Amino acid sequence: MRKYLQKEEFETLRKRLISKAQKTGYFTDEDVFRDIS
């Protein structure tokens, strides 16, 4: 049960972060690497 809840929490956070990243123009790993290099 604990692993299931951890996975669900991870997926929820991941969806939120992806949404925010896309709004700022990050769609792929290359977008991130471009800006930090």
C-alpha positions, 0 to 999 in steps of 0.5 A, a space after each residue: 500500500 505504501 509503494 502505491 501511495 508513493 507512486 501516486 504522489 510522485 505521478 501527481 507531482 510530476 504532472 504539476 511540474 510538467 505543466 509548469 515547465 511547458 508553460 515556461 518553454 521546457 518540453 524536452 531534456 534538450 531545452 533544459 540542457 540548452 539553458 543550463 549550458 
